[in-house]
Amino acid sequence: MQTAVTPATSFRSLRILYSFTIAGSSLLLFLIQPIMAKALLPRFGGSAGVWVACMLFFQVMLLAGYLYSWVVSNHLSRKTQSAVHVALMVLSLAGMALSPTLAMGQPANGNPEWTIPGILLASIGLPYFLLAGTSPLLQAWLANSTRFAFPYRLFALSNAASLAALLAYPVMIEPALRESEQLRLWRIGYCVLAVAGIGAAIVHASADAVNRSAEPASSMRRPLRWIALGACGSTLWMAVANHLSREVAPVPFLWVLPLSIYLLSFILCFDSAGWYRPALFRWLLPVAWIGAGYQIAGRETSGLIAEVAIFSVALFVWCMFCHGEIARSKPGVAEGATFFYLTIAFGGALGGIFVGLIAPNLLSTYLELPIGIAASVLLALRVLYGMTSIMRLARLAVLALLAFVVATRFEAGFGDVVHLRNFYGALQVSDAEAGAQAIRTLYNGRTLHGVEFLSPDRIMLPTAYYGPDSGAGRLLGQHEAGPRRVGLVGLGIGTLAAYGRVGDTFRFYEINPAVIDVATRYFHFLGASAAKVDVRPGDGRLELEREPANSFDVLVLDAFADDTIPVHLLTREAFQTYFRLLRADGAMAVHVTNRYLELAPVVEAATANAGKFTSEIHNAAEPARQILAADWVLVSARRDLLTRFGGAQAEPDSTRLSGNSAMTGRAARLKQMFPDSMSPGVAAGALWTDDYSNLFQVLK
């Protein structure tokens, strides 16, 4: 005769098994996210939108996993629950055995917002689905197998494991392991967790259920509140991540901070009731709203550290409110708890859909943060401050939203010509100054992508990062006479077309269709160039791989000034493609101006690996000519060609960094830290491959 598992020793054994499985599943969930996102980045031009699209997929799959746990635990018998879970676990293991590399292949043509989730679904859909459903399902099983209270602290444990994985990946895992090794170890970890999950299912099937009283009706009247609060928290963390990485400073991995805050609030609110005190947050919320609103409406940022600090504190307050109010009304038994978790996941998915799909397609600027803040005001007035009039709440919400929208539009300035937004970012074309100094600019967030004089006699002057003394200016302005074929990765406003001569062919490669539209319609460099100009849409590396050998006299890589860099353009394999396309007496210029990354060592490592010479070029700013300070690396197989252009030179297999002695000691330290990723004799030890790259190596 079966008996319920009620002794303390049995409960401890169950809790250890279930805790290990829950923590392990959450750890693997948050490890596979950056692994797969990083693997997809090269196929979509390195856009930050890849992270948003991936996060949207993961949130929707999390919802699917929670829905699975609710259906299984509430609508199937115990033995059937276990049988279904075991069968799916075995099926997922068989699927991984048939596709051991989890290969993605090339993306299909179409909208990246839909293509990326499709690739992820085909690659890791079932394993991720099962990992997502593990925590709520096992919590329900544990509660139904004991007479103890529902183990909500296991939800805190789940989020703690997720946070640990999130922080460990960029600091410990990515620097030490190649991409293929990361996937292989993840697969091993999944196999271990699958065995633990199967064991938990077998134990669950062998025990009798514990009789519990019915769920109180009052606690189940608030699913809409749970959904609204979950959606608000999800919207706010993703919107703050967008704001910090695109509007303030697109520092690599800056999105980790808001997601960590989001997870931390879940941990605290579900660990103990003492962390969230409504009386305190009635005072903290207005401070957070005012501080964030002031920063959004400000004409200038307060500096990187201050801006990040203000939004981090504000986000923590908002998430503590959202998740604290959710935790305050959590149900007390397994039947209600699985539905409770489902509503939280549904709210999180709604927030992800809004930020990842709706906002980029309906909004021309980044208004999701003002909308999220306005939503938090509305919810707080209802839930925390006791305002019950729906009409008053609606009026206040509309006023709050309009205030933020007006503030954001005012901050953008009055000289705007056009705003455009798509998967790859938000573009803003603006006019400024007057007379001979009148200019038109293109910005992506706060990153300048081009400047054009509006005066007819100055309209074709090279500006911004491309002045005559810049690396690209020297190469294109002084290269041998005669018809030249020039390939350029990254379009901007087409400034480099100003160096085109009669008989030249300039072929630009640009992944963002909105940039092509803006450069063609609102700027004149492409249309007024003396050269034949050809613009090819698509990822630069993929398009170049289709070109025949010896296609170009000059290559220009200009895709790194936005700080969210396409890493796949800087790998050893990418440079092998570039050198295949360059003619014997050709040269290339790589734009490495970057506020946060030291990219010159990466370029020099790849070129030294191929036995080429490099020369670093730096030009000073000239405000009167709208020329910005810029850093370039010129590359050629001919030393004499680089000597003509000046700059500090580095020979193949050099053990120093050209023109940057301060980096020499750092290079030695990097080589000691990551010896397996370095090639012998390569400058800076920063050789990246399609299977290995590490932005932390090159942070300034």
KEVEXPA-361064 format. One record per residue (C-alpha): residue number from 0; x, y, z. Coordinates in steps of 0.25 Angstrom, whole numbers, plus 2048, in hexadecimal, padded with zeros to 3 digits. Layout:
N
NUM,X,Y,Z;
...
//
This chain:
700
0,800,800,800;
1,806,80E,7FC;
2,807,819,807;
3,809,827,805;
4,817,82C,807;
5,816,834,814;
6,821,830,81E;
7,82B,83B,81F;
8,837,833,81A;
9,82F,82F,80D;
10,82B,83E,80C;
11,83A,842,80D;
12,83E,838,802;
13,833,83C,7F9;
14,836,84B,7FB;
15,845,848,7F8;
16,841,841,7EB;
17,837,84B,7E7;
18,840,857,7EB;
19,84C,852,7E3;
20,843,850,7D7;
21,83C,85D,7D8;
22,849,865,7DA;
23,850,85D,7CF;
24,845,85F,7C5;
25,845,86E,7C7;
26,854,86F,7C6;
27,853,868,7B9;
28,848,871,7B4;
29,850,87D,7B6;
30,85D,877,7B1;
31,857,873,7A3;
32,851,881,7A1;
33,85F,889,79F;
34,865,87C,798;
35,85A,87C,78E;
36,859,88B,78C;
37,868,88C,78A;
38,867,881,780;
39,85C,889,778;
40,863,896,779;
41,86C,895,76D;
42,860,890,764;
43,858,89D,767;
44,863,8A8,766;
45,866,8A8,775;
46,85A,8B1,778;
47,856,8B3,786;
48,848,8AF,781;
49,84D,8A1,781;
50,84D,8A1,790;
51,83F,8A6,791;
52,83A,89C,787;
53,840,891,78E;
54,83B,896,79B;
55,82D,896,795;
56,82E,888,791;
57,833,884,79F;
58,828,88B,7A6;
59,81D,885,79D;
60,824,877,79F;
61,824,879,7AE;
62,815,87C,7AD;
63,813,86F,7A5;
64,81B,867,7B0;
65,812,86D,7BB;
66,806,86A,7B3;
67,80B,85C,7B2;
68,80D,85A,7C1;
69,7FF,860,7C4;
70,7F8,856,7BA;
71,800,84A,7BE;
72,7FF,84D,7CD;
73,7F0,850,7CD;
74,7EA,848,7C2;
75,7F1,83B,7C2;
76,7F2,82F,7CC;
77,7FF,82E,7D4;
78,804,822,7CC;
79,800,829,7BF;
80,808,835,7C3;
81,814,82E,7C6;
82,813,825,7B9;
83,811,832,7B0;
84,81D,839,7B6;
85,826,82D,7B5;
86,822,82B,7A7;
87,825,839,7A3;
88,832,839,7AA;
89,836,82C,7A3;
90,831,833,796;
91,83A,83F,798;
92,846,837,79B;
93,844,82F,78E;
94,842,83C,786;
95,84F,841,78B;
96,856,834,788;
97,851,836,779;
98,856,844,779;
99,863,844,782;
100,868,852,77D;
101,85A,859,77F;
102,85E,860,771;
103,856,86C,76D;
104,85B,86D,75E;
105,858,87A,756;
106,84B,881,75A;
107,840,882,750;
108,83C,88E,749;
109,832,897,750;
110,830,89F,75C;
111,83A,89C,767;
112,830,89D,772;
113,829,891,76D;
114,836,88A,767;
115,83D,88A,774;
116,832,883,77C;
117,831,879,771;
118,83F,875,771;
119,83F,874,781;
120,833,86B,780;
121,839,862,777;
122,846,861,77E;
123,842,861,78D;
124,833,862,78E;
125,830,855,795;
126,83B,855,79F;
127,839,864,7A3;
128,82A,861,7A4;
129,82C,856,7AE;
130,836,85E,7B6;
131,82D,869,7B6;
132,822,860,7BC;
133,82A,859,7C6;
134,82A,863,7D1;
135,81B,865,7D3;
136,818,856,7D0;
137,821,851,7DA;
138,81D,85B,7E4;
139,80E,856,7E2;
140,813,848,7E3;
141,81A,84B,7F0;
142,80F,852,7F6;
143,805,846,7F2;
144,80F,83C,7F9;
145,810,843,806;
146,808,849,811;
147,811,855,812;
148,80D,863,80C;
149,80F,865,7FD;
150,81E,867,7FB;
151,81E,875,7F5;
152,82D,877,7F9;
153,830,86D,7EE;
154,82C,878,7E5;
155,836,882,7EB;
156,840,876,7EA;
157,83D,875,7DB;
158,83F,884,7D9;
159,84C,884,7E1;
160,851,879,7D8;
161,84D,881,7CC;
162,854,88D,7D1;
163,861,885,7D4;
164,861,880,7C5;
165,85E,88E,7C0;
166,86A,894,7C7;
167,874,888,7C5;
168,872,887,7B6;
169,87A,894,7B2;
170,884,894,7BD;
171,887,885,7BF;
172,882,87C,7B3;
173,883,885,7A7;
174,892,889,7A9;
175,896,87A,7AC;
176,88E,872,7A2;
177,88C,872,793;
178,87E,872,78E;
179,87E,863,78A;
180,883,860,798;
181,878,868,79F;
182,86E,861,797;
183,874,853,79A;
184,875,855,7A9;
185,866,85B,7A9;
186,862,84E,7A2;
187,869,846,7AD;
188,862,84E,7B7;
189,854,84C,7B1;
190,856,83D,7B1;
191,859,83D,7C0;
192,84D,846,7C2;
193,844,83D,7B9;
194,848,831,7C2;
195,845,839,7CF;
196,838,83D,7C9;
197,835,82F,7C5;
198,838,82B,7D3;
199,82F,835,7D9;
200,824,831,7D0;
201,826,822,7D4;
202,825,826,7E3;
203,819,82E,7E1;
204,812,823,7DA;
205,815,81A,7E6;
206,80F,822,7F1;
207,800,825,7F5;
208,7FB,833,7F4;
209,7F8,83B,801;
210,7EA,840,803;
211,7E9,84F,804;
212,7DE,859,806;
213,7D9,860,7FA;
214,7DF,86D,7F5;
215,7D9,879,7FB;
216,7D0,880,7F1;
217,7D5,88E,7F5;
218,7E4,88B,7F1;
219,7E0,886,7E3;
220,7D9,893,7DF;
221,7E5,89B,7DC;
222,7EB,894,7D0;
223,7EA,8A1,7C8;
224,7F2,8A8,7D2;
225,7FD,89E,7D2;
226,7FE,89F,7C3;
227,7FE,8AE,7C3;
228,809,8AF,7CD;
229,811,8A4,7C6;
230,810,8AB,7B9;
231,814,8B8,7BF;
232,820,8B3,7C5;
233,824,8AB,7B9;
234,822,8B8,7B0;
235,82A,8C1,7BA;
236,836,8B8,7BA;
237,837,8B6,7AB;
238,834,8C5,7A9;
239,83F,8C9,7B3;
240,849,8C0,7AC;
241,845,8C6,79F;
242,847,8D4,7A4;
243,854,8D1,7AB;
244,85A,8CA,79F;
245,855,8D3,794;
246,852,8E1,79A;
247,85D,8E2,7A4;
248,868,8D9,7A1;
249,868,8CC,799;
250,872,8C5,7A2;
251,873,8B6,79F;
252,86B,8AE,7A9;
253,865,8BA,7B0;
254,857,8B3,7AE;
255,85C,8A9,7B8;
256,85A,8B4,7C3;
257,84B,8B6,7C2;
258,848,8A8,7C0;
259,850,8A5,7CD;
260,848,8AF,7D4;
261,83B,8A9,7CE;
262,83F,89B,7D3;
263,844,8A0,7E1;
264,837,8A6,7E4;
265,830,899,7E1;
266,83A,892,7EB;
267,838,89C,7F6;
268,829,89D,7F4;
269,827,88E,7F4;
270,831,88B,7FF;
271,82B,892,80A;
272,81F,89C,80C;
273,829,8A5,814;
274,830,8AA,807;
275,824,8B1,801;
276,81D,8BB,80B;
277,812,8C3,804;
278,813,8CF,80E;
279,821,8D1,80A;
280,81E,8D0,7FB;
281,813,8DA,7FB;
282,81E,8E4,7FD;
283,829,8DE,7F4;
284,820,8DC,7E8;
285,81E,8EB,7E6;
286,82D,8EE,7E8;
287,830,8E3,7DD;
288,826,8E9,7D3;
289,82B,8F7,7D5;
290,839,8F3,7D4;
291,837,8EB,7C7;
292,82E,8F6,7C1;
293,838,900,7C3;
294,843,8F8,7BD;
295,83A,8F5,7B1;
296,836,903,7AF;
297,844,909,7B1;
298,84B,90F,7A5;
299,858,908,7A9;
300,85B,8FC,7B0;
301,861,8FC,7BE;
302,86D,8F4,7BA;
303,86E,8E5,7B9;
304,870,8E2,7C8;
305,865,8EB,7CD;
306,85B,8E7,7C2;
307,85D,8D8,7C4;
308,85C,8DA,7D3;
309,84F,8E2,7D2;
310,848,8D8,7C9;
311,84D,8CC,7D1;
312,848,8D1,7DE;
313,83B,8D5,7D7;
314,839,8C8,7D0;
315,83C,8C1,7DE;
316,831,8C9,7E4;
317,827,8C6,7D9;
318,82A,8B7,7D8;
319,829,8B6,7E7;
320,81B,8BC,7E7;
321,816,8B4,7DB;
322,81C,8A7,7E1;
323,819,8AA,7EF;
324,80B,8AC,7EC;
325,80A,89F,7E5;
326,811,898,7F0;
327,807,89E,7FA;
328,7FB,898,7F4;
329,801,88A,7F0;
330,7F8,87E,7F2;
331,7FB,874,7FD;
332,7F9,866,7F6;
333,7FF,85F,7EA;
334,7F2,860,7E1;
335,7F2,86F,7E3;
336,801,871,7E2;
337,803,86B,7D4;
338,7F8,874,7CF;
339,7FF,87F,7D6;
340,80C,87D,7D0;
341,805,87C,7C2;
342,800,88A,7C4;
343,80D,88F,7C8;
344,814,889,7BB;
345,808,88E,7B3;
346,80A,89C,7B8;
347,819,89B,7B5;
348,817,896,7A7;
349,80D,8A2,7A5;
350,818,8AB,7A9;
351,822,8A4,7A0;
352,819,8A5,794;
353,816,8B3,796;
354,825,8B7,797;
355,82A,8AD,78D;
356,81F,8AD,782;
357,814,8B8,784;
358,81D,8C4,787;
359,827,8C3,77C;
360,81C,8C1,772;
361,813,8CC,777;
362,81C,8D6,77E;
363,826,8DF,776;
364,82D,8E2,783;
365,830,8DB,790;
366,823,8DE,798;
367,822,8D0,79F;
368,829,8D5,7AB;
369,820,8E1,7AD;
370,814,8D8,7AA;
371,819,8CE,7B4;
372,81B,8D9,7BF;
373,80D,8DE,7BC;
374,808,8D0,7BE;
375,80F,8CE,7CB;
376,808,8DC,7D0;
377,7FB,8D6,7CC;
378,7FD,8C9,7D3;
379,802,8D0,7E0;
380,7F7,8D9,7E1;
381,7ED,8CE,7E0;
382,7F5,8C3,7E8;
383,7FE,8CB,7F2;
384,7F7,8D8,7F4;
385,7E8,8D3,7F4;
386,7E3,8DB,7E8;
387,7D6,8D4,7E4;
388,7D0,8DD,7D9;
389,7D3,8D6,7CC;
390,7D0,8E3,7C4;
391,7D9,8EC,7CD;
392,7E4,8E1,7CB;
393,7E2,8E1,7BC;
394,7E3,8F0,7BC;
395,7F0,8F1,7C4;
396,7F6,8E6,7BC;
397,7F4,8ED,7AF;
398,7F9,8FA,7B5;
399,806,8F3,7BA;
400,808,8EC,7AD;
401,806,8F9,7A5;
402,810,900,7AE;
403,81B,8F6,7AC;
404,818,8F6,79D;
405,819,905,79C;
406,826,905,7A5;
407,82C,8FB,79C;
408,828,903,78F;
409,82E,90F,795;
410,83B,909,799;
411,83D,904,78A;
412,83D,913,786;
413,835,91C,77C;
414,83E,91A,770;
415,83A,90C,76D;
416,838,908,75F;
417,833,8FA,761;
418,833,8EE,76B;
419,833,8E0,766;
420,834,8D3,76F;
421,835,8C4,76B;
422,83B,8B8,771;
423,849,8BE,76F;
424,847,8CA,777;
425,841,8D8,777;
426,846,8E3,76D;
427,845,8F2,76E;
428,848,8FC,763;
429,849,90A,768;
430,84E,918,763;
431,856,922,76B;
432,85D,92F,76A;
433,85B,939,75F;
434,862,93F,753;
435,86F,939,74F;
436,86F,931,75B;
437,862,92A,759;
438,863,91B,75B;
439,85A,90F,75A;
440,85D,903,763;
441,859,8F5,765;
442,859,8EF,773;
443,856,8E1,778;
444,852,8E3,786;
445,85D,8EC,78B;
446,868,8E7,781;
447,86B,8F0,775;
448,86B,8E9,768;
449,86E,8F4,75E;
450,86E,904,75C;
451,86B,90B,74F;
452,86D,91A,74C;
453,860,920,746;
454,867,92B,73F;
455,868,927,730;
456,877,92A,72F;
457,87A,922,73B;
458,871,916,73A;
459,87B,90C,735;
460,885,90F,740;
461,889,903,747;
462,885,904,756;
463,884,8FD,763;
464,88D,8F1,764;
465,891,8F2,755;
466,899,8FF,754;
467,8A5,8FF,74B;
468,8AF,8FC,756;
469,8A7,8F0,75B;
470,8AC,8E2,757;
471,8A1,8E0,74D;
472,8A3,8EE,748;
473,8B2,8EC,746;
474,8B0,8DE,73F;
475,8A5,8E3,735;
476,8AB,8F0,733;
477,8B9,8EC,730;
478,8B7,8DE,72A;
479,8BD,8DC,71C;
480,8B6,8E3,711;
481,8AE,8DB,707;
482,8A0,8D5,708;
483,89F,8CE,716;
484,895,8C4,71B;
485,892,8C7,72A;
486,889,8BF,733;
487,884,8C5,740;
488,87D,8BE,74B;
489,874,8C8,752;
490,86D,8D3,74B;
491,869,8DE,755;
492,865,8EA,74C;
493,86F,8E6,741;
494,87A,8F0,745;
495,885,8E8,73F;
496,87F,8E9,731;
497,884,8F7,731;
498,892,8F1,72E;
499,88D,8EA,722;
500,893,8EE,715;
501,88F,8ED,706;
502,890,8DE,702;
503,890,8D9,711;
504,886,8CF,716;
505,881,8D0,725;
506,879,8C5,72A;
507,873,8C7,737;
508,86D,8BB,740;
509,863,8BF,74A;
510,85A,8B6,752;
511,850,8C0,757;
512,846,8C4,74C;
513,842,8D0,753;
514,850,8D6,753;
515,850,8D3,743;
516,843,8DB,742;
517,848,8E7,74B;
518,856,8E8,744;
519,84F,8E8,736;
520,843,8F1,739;
521,849,8FB,743;
522,858,8FC,740;
523,860,8FF,733;
524,86D,8F7,734;
525,868,8EB,72C;
526,861,8F3,721;
527,86B,8FD,71F;
528,878,8F4,71F;
529,880,8F4,713;
530,882,8E5,714;
531,877,8DA,711;
532,871,8D7,71E;
533,86A,8CA,721;
534,863,8C7,72E;
535,861,8B8,731;
536,857,8B5,73D;
537,85B,8AA,746;
538,865,8A6,750;
539,873,8AB,74B;
540,87A,89E,74E;
541,870,895,748;
542,86F,89E,73C;
543,87E,89F,73A;
544,87F,88F,73B;
545,877,88F,72E;
546,881,898,727;
547,88C,892,71E;
548,89B,892,722;
549,8A3,89F,71F;
550,896,8A7,71E;
551,89B,8B4,725;
552,8A7,8BE,725;
553,8A2,8C3,732;
554,89A,8BE,73D;
555,894,8C7,749;
556,88E,8C1,755;
557,885,8CB,75C;
558,87B,8C4,764;
559,881,8C6,772;
560,87E,8D4,776;
561,870,8D1,77D;
562,877,8C9,788;
563,86D,8BE,787;
564,877,8B7,77D;
565,875,8AC,773;
566,880,8A3,779;
567,87F,899,76D;
568,886,8A4,764;
569,893,8A3,76D;
570,896,895,76D;
571,8A1,88D,767;
572,898,887,75D;
573,892,894,759;
574,8A0,89A,756;
575,8A3,88E,74E;
576,897,892,745;
577,89C,8A0,744;
578,8AA,89C,740;
579,8A4,893,735;
580,89D,89F,72F;
581,8A8,8A9,730;
582,8B1,8A9,724;
583,8C0,8A8,726;
584,8C3,8B7,727;
585,8B6,8BA,72E;
586,8B4,8BF,73C;
587,8A9,8C0,746;
588,8A5,8CA,751;
589,89E,8C5,75E;
590,896,8D0,766;
591,899,8CD,775;
592,894,8DA,77B;
593,88D,8D5,788;
594,88A,8DB,795;
595,88A,8CE,79D;
596,892,8C4,795;
597,8A1,8C3,791;
598,89F,8BD,783;
599,8AC,8BF,77D;
600,8B3,8B3,784;
601,8A8,8AA,77E;
602,8AA,8AF,770;
603,8B9,8AE,772;
604,8B8,8A0,777;
605,8B0,89C,76B;
606,8B9,8A2,761;
607,8C6,89D,768;
608,8C0,88F,767;
609,8BF,891,758;
610,8CD,897,757;
611,8C9,8A5,753;
612,8CE,8B3,757;
613,8C6,8BD,75F;
614,8C6,8CC,762;
615,8BE,8D3,76C;
616,8B9,8E1,768;
617,8B3,8EB,772;
618,8AE,8F9,76D;
619,8AA,904,776;
620,89D,90B,776;
621,89A,918,76E;
622,88D,91E,773;
623,88C,928,768;
624,88D,91E,75D;
625,883,914,765;
626,88F,90A,766;
627,88F,901,772;
628,89B,8FA,778;
629,89C,8EC,773;
630,8A5,8E0,774;
631,8A7,8D7,768;
632,8B0,8CB,765;
633,8B6,8C9,757;
634,8B9,8BB,752;
635,8C1,8B7,746;
636,8CB,8AC,741;
637,8D4,8B8,73C;
638,8DC,8BF,747;
639,8DF,8CB,73D;
640,8D1,8CE,73B;
641,8CE,8CF,74A;
642,8DB,8D8,74B;
643,8D5,8E2,741;
644,8C9,8E4,74A;
645,8D1,8E6,757;
646,8CD,8E1,765;
647,8D3,8D7,76F;
648,8D6,8CA,768;
649,8D6,8BB,76D;
650,8DC,8B0,765;
651,8D6,8A2,764;
652,8D8,89A,771;
653,8DC,8A6,779;
654,8DC,8A5,788;
655,8D8,8B3,78A;
656,8CC,8BC,787;
657,8CF,8C6,77D;
658,8CE,8D4,782;
659,8C8,8D0,790;
660,8D3,8CC,799;
661,8C9,8CD,7A5;
662,8C2,8C0,7A0;
663,8CF,8B8,7A0;
664,8CE,8B4,7AE;
665,8BF,8B1,7AD;
666,8C2,8A8,7A1;
667,8CB,8A0,7A9;
668,8C1,89F,7B4;
669,8B7,89A,7AA;
670,8C0,890,7A4;
671,8C2,88A,7B2;
672,8B3,88A,7B5;
673,8AE,884,7A8;
674,8BA,87C,7A2;
675,8B1,873,79B;
676,8AB,87E,793;
677,8B8,884,78E;
678,8C0,880,782;
679,8CF,880,784;
680,8D6,88E,780;
681,8C9,895,77E;
682,8C8,8A3,783;
683,8C0,8A6,790;
684,8BC,897,791;
685,8AE,89C,78C;
686,8AC,893,780;
687,89D,890,77E;
688,897,885,776;
689,889,881,772;
690,889,878,77E;
691,890,881,788;
692,88F,890,78C;
693,88F,898,799;
694,88B,8A6,79A;
695,890,8A7,7A8;
696,89E,8A5,7A3;
697,89D,8B2,79C;
698,895,8BB,7A5;
699,89C,8C9,7A7;
//
